[in-house]
């Protein structure tokens, strides 16, 4: 890593050298709050198929898309352009998106936290493609957490029972072509609420991370690479040892203003009733516990959703 780039970490090392992989990944997260993972196992053809299905949905007439505005807080289905607003911001983001969540069997104890998914009848390939990506990123996220457990000196499977039925969400994002500069931008500066985020589609310029000196670092991953960042829940659990870093998606350069941007962030969450209590190994005399009062994952989520005007 240099002062102006984040070096990719090859996922090939996960099996060959877990300790080395965990150290490289953890060091990147500790420094930037972000990491770039290359050589991941997700098939590019399948990713491309999901993206094409997403593009087909977003190309539907507005009235057709709005038929899939369901429930509360944008948990499932479609959230129209101009709704989500970053915490503390007066201007809404320039984006529309679709949410898929976890499919639960009938009678599951978390059914009250996770409504059923809805699917657009107009795009038959949408459900199988999007479901594949959800499950692939869910499995990949568990591998990232396994490495982070090693980095933190925990049992490598520490996180397995904390996220196995987590309230995780796959977001299909569409940033339409823009007319010019602010005050609205594609995604205003914010931190993610969840445990970790796994992002595909960051090759189109715009994603920037705030450096410790207050400047902004552009994230320009190799084609097909996975961008991953720490969310506020994991920052809280680790007493800020793993930081949740402010990031944004800026409007494109003039020559790219006519080009739409698509990305597919997967927001990995704890199980709703998991108690976020500061890890003992992340507290010492130099780093007192910032969060002496624990909070459940769902309690924290509801608090934050109200702040960004989704509730």
C-alpha positions in Angstrom: 0.0 0.0 0.0 1.1 3.5 -0.7 -0.2 6.9 0.4 -2.5 7.1 -2.6 -3.6 3.6 -3.3 -5.0 0.4 -1.6 -3.1 -2.6 -2.8 -5.3 -5.6 -3.6 -5.0 -8.7 -1.4 -5.3 -12.0 -3.4 -8.0 -14.3 -2.1 -5.7 -17.2 -3.3 -3.8 -16.8 0.0 -6.9 -17.6 2.1 -6.3 -21.4 1.7 -2.5 -21.2 1.2 -1.6 -18.8 4.0 -4.6 -17.8 6.2 -2.4 -16.0 8.7 -0.7 -13.9 6.0 -4.1 -13.2 4.3 -5.6 -12.1 7.5 -2.7 -9.9 8.4 -2.7 -8.2 4.9 -6.5 -7.7 5.0 -6.6 -6.5 8.6 -3.7 -4.1 8.0 -5.6 -2.6 5.1 -8.8 -2.3 7.1 -6.9 -0.8 10.1 -5.3 1.9 7.9 -8.1 2.7 5.5 -11.3 1.0 6.8 -11.3 -0.5 3.2 -9.6 -3.4 1.5 -9.6 -4.6 -2.1 -9.8 -8.4 -2.7 -8.6 -9.8 -6.0 -8.9 -13.4 -7.3 -12.1 -14.1 -5.5 -14.2 -17.1 -6.5 -17.3 -15.4 -7.8 -17.8 -16.2 -11.5 -17.6 -13.0 -13.6 -20.2 -14.4 -16.1 -22.7 -14.8 -13.3 -21.9 -11.3 -12.0 -22.5 -9.9 -15.5 -25.8 -11.7 -15.7 -27.0 -10.2 -12.5 -25.9 -6.7 -13.6 -27.9 -7.2 -16.9 -31.0 -8.2 -15.0 -30.6 -5.1 -12.7 -30.2 -2.9 -15.8 -33.4 -4.4 -17.3 -35.3 -3.6 -14.1 -34.1 0.0 -13.8 -35.0 0.6 -17.5 -38.6 -0.1 -16.8 -41.1 2.8 -16.7 -41.3 4.6 -13.4 -44.9 3.4 -12.8 -43.8 -0.2 -13.2 -40.9 0.2 -10.8 -43.0 2.0 -8.2 -45.3 -1.0 -8.0 -42.5 -2.6 -6.0 -42.2 0.0 -3.4 -43.2 -2.2 -0.4 -43.0 -2.3 3.4 -41.1 0.1 5.6 -37.6 1.6 5.4 -36.8 0.3 1.9 -36.1 -3.2 3.4 -37.2 -5.0 0.3 -38.1 -4.1 -3.3 -37.6 -0.7 -4.9 -36.6 2.6 -3.4 -37.2 5.4 -5.9 -34.7 8.1 -7.0 -34.3 11.0 -4.6 -35.3 9.3 -1.4 -32.2 8.3 0.6 -30.4 11.1 2.3 -27.1 10.7 4.1 -27.0 11.4 7.9 -26.8 15.1 8.5 -27.3 16.0 4.8 -29.9 18.4 3.4 -29.7 17.1 -0.2 -30.8 13.6 -1.3 -28.5 11.2 -3.1 -28.7 10.8 -6.9 -29.6 7.1 -7.0 -32.4 4.5 -7.0 -32.0 1.0 -5.8 -33.5 -2.5 -5.1 -33.1 -4.5 -2.0 -33.1 -8.3 -1.6 -32.8 -9.8 1.9 -32.5 -13.2 3.4 -35.1 -15.8 2.5 -36.3 -17.4 5.7 -38.3 -20.6 6.1 -41.9 -20.4 7.4 -42.1 -19.9 11.1 -38.5 -18.7 11.5 -38.0 -16.8 14.7 -36.5 -13.8 12.8 -39.5 -13.5 10.5 -40.6 -10.4 12.3 -37.3 -8.7 11.5 -37.0 -9.7 7.8 -40.0 -9.4 5.5 -40.4 -11.7 2.5 -38.7 -10.6 -0.8 -40.6 -9.3 -3.7 -39.7 -9.9 -7.4 -40.4 -7.9 -10.6 -42.6 -10.0 -12.9 -41.4 -8.0 -15.9 -37.8 -9.3 -15.7 -38.0 -13.2 -15.3 -34.2 -13.6 -15.0 -34.1 -11.1 -12.1 -34.9 -13.5 -9.2 -32.5 -16.3 -10.0 -29.6 -14.0 -10.9 -30.0 -11.7 -7.9 -30.6 -14.6 -5.5 -27.3 -16.2 -6.8 -25.4 -13.0 -6.1 -26.9 -12.6 -2.6 -25.9 -16.2 -1.6 -22.4 -15.9 -3.2 -21.6 -12.6 -1.4 -23.1 -14.0 1.9 -20.7 -16.9 1.7 -17.8 -14.6 0.7 -18.5 -12.3 3.6 -18.2 -15.2 6.1 -14.7 -15.9 4.7 -13.7 -12.2 5.2 -15.0 -12.4 8.8 -13.1 -15.6 9.3 -9.9 -13.8 8.4 -10.8 -10.8 10.6 -11.3 -13.2 13.5 -7.8 -14.5 13.0 -6.5 -10.9 12.8 -8.2 -10.0 16.0 -6.8 -13.1 17.8 -10.2 -14.8 18.1 -11.3 -18.3 17.1 -11.4 -18.3 13.3 -15.1 -19.2 13.4 -16.0 -16.7 16.1 -18.4 -14.8 13.7 -20.1 -17.8 12.2 -23.0 -18.0 14.8 -23.3 -14.2 14.9 -24.2 -13.8 11.2 -25.6 -17.1 10.1 -29.1 -15.7 9.9 -28.1 -12.1 9.8 -30.4 -9.4 8.4 -28.1 -8.9 5.4 -29.2 -7.0 2.4 -28.0 -6.9 -1.2 -28.5 -3.5 -2.8 -28.6 -3.1 -6.6 -27.7 0.5 -7.2 -28.4 2.7 -10.3 -26.9 6.1 -10.5 -28.4 7.7 -13.6 -26.4 10.1 -15.9 -25.9 13.4 -14.2 -26.5 16.9 -15.5 -23.6 18.6 -13.7 -22.1 19.5 -10.3 -23.9 19.6 -6.9 -25.4 20.4 -4.6 -26.7 16.8 -5.0 -24.1 14.1 -5.6 -24.5 10.4 -6.3 -23.9 9.4 -2.7 -23.0 11.9 0.0 -20.3 11.2 2.6 -21.5 8.5 5.0 -20.5 5.4 6.9 -22.1 2.1 6.5 -24.4 0.8 9.3 -23.6 -2.9 9.1 -20.8 -5.3 9.9 -18.9 -5.4 6.6 -19.9 -4.3 3.1 -18.8 -6.2 0.0 -19.0 -4.2 -3.2 -18.9 -5.2 -6.9 -19.0 -2.6 -9.6 -16.5 0.0 -8.3 -14.6 0.0 -11.6 -16.6 3.1 -12.7 -14.9 6.0 -11.1 -16.6 7.9 -8.2 -16.0 6.0 -5.0 -13.8 7.9 -2.6 -12.6 7.2 0.9 -11.7 9.9 3.5 -8.1 9.7 4.5 -7.0 10.5 8.1 -5.6 13.9 6.9 -9.1 14.8 5.7 -8.4 14.4 2.0 -10.1 12.0 -0.3 -8.7 8.8 -1.8 -10.2 7.5 -5.0 -10.8 3.7 -5.0 -9.8 2.3 -8.4 -9.8 -1.5 -8.1 -8.7 -3.9 -10.8 -11.6 -5.1 -13.0 -13.8 -7.6 -11.2 -12.2 -7.1 -7.8 -14.2 -7.0 -4.6 -14.1 -3.8 -2.5 -14.8 -4.4 1.2 -15.2 -2.0 4.0 -15.9 -2.0 7.8 -19.3 -0.9 9.0 -20.3 0.8 12.1 -21.4 -2.3 13.9 -18.0 -3.9 13.6 -16.3 -0.6 14.5 -18.3 -0.6 17.7 -17.7 -4.3 18.5 -13.9 -3.7 18.1 -13.8 -0.4 19.9 -12.6 1.3 16.7 -9.7 -1.0 16.2 -11.3 -1.7 12.8 -12.6 1.7 11.7 -15.7 2.5 9.7 -14.4 5.1 7.3 -16.4 7.9 5.7 -16.9 7.4 2.0 -18.9 8.9 -0.9 -19.6 8.5 -4.6 -18.9 11.8 -6.4 -20.4 13.0 -9.6 -18.5 11.9 -12.7 -16.1 14.0 -14.7 -17.7 16.0 -17.6 -16.8 13.4 -20.2 -18.5 10.6 -18.2 -21.7 12.5 -17.1 -23.7 10.7 -19.8 -22.8 7.3 -18.4 -24.9 5.6 -15.7 -23.1 3.9 -12.8 -24.2 0.5 -11.4 -22.9 -1.3 -8.3 -24.0 -4.1 -6.0 -23.1 -3.6 -2.4 -23.9 -6.4 0.0 -24.4 -5.2 3.5 -23.6 -8.1 5.9 -25.4 -7.8 9.2 -25.4 -9.6 12.5 -28.4 -11.7 13.6 -31.1 -9.3 14.8 -30.8 -10.3 18.4 -27.0 -10.4 18.5 -25.7 -8.2 21.4 -23.0 -5.9 20.2 -20.8 -5.8 23.2 -17.2 -4.5 23.0 -14.7 -7.3 22.6 -12.5 -7.6 25.7 -9.4 -7.9 23.6 -10.0 -4.5 22.1 -10.0 -2.7 25.4 -7.0 -1.6 27.4 -5.7 1.4 29.4 -4.8 3.2 26.2 -8.1 2.3 24.6 -10.9 2.4 27.1 -14.3 1.0 26.2 -16.1 3.6 24.1 -19.4 1.7 24.3 -19.9 0.4 27.9 -23.6 -0.2 27.2 -24.3 -3.0 24.7 -27.1 -2.8 22.1 -28.7 -5.4 19.9 -28.0 -5.4 16.2 -31.6 -4.6 15.3 -31.8 -1.9 17.9 -28.8 -0.2 16.3 -30.1 -0.7 12.8 -33.5 0.9 13.6 -31.7 3.9 15.2 -29.5 4.5 12.1 -32.3 3.9 9.6 -34.2 6.8 11.2 -31.1 9.0 10.8 -30.9 8.5 7.0 -34.6 9.0 6.5 -35.5 5.5 5.5 -37.8 5.2 8.5 
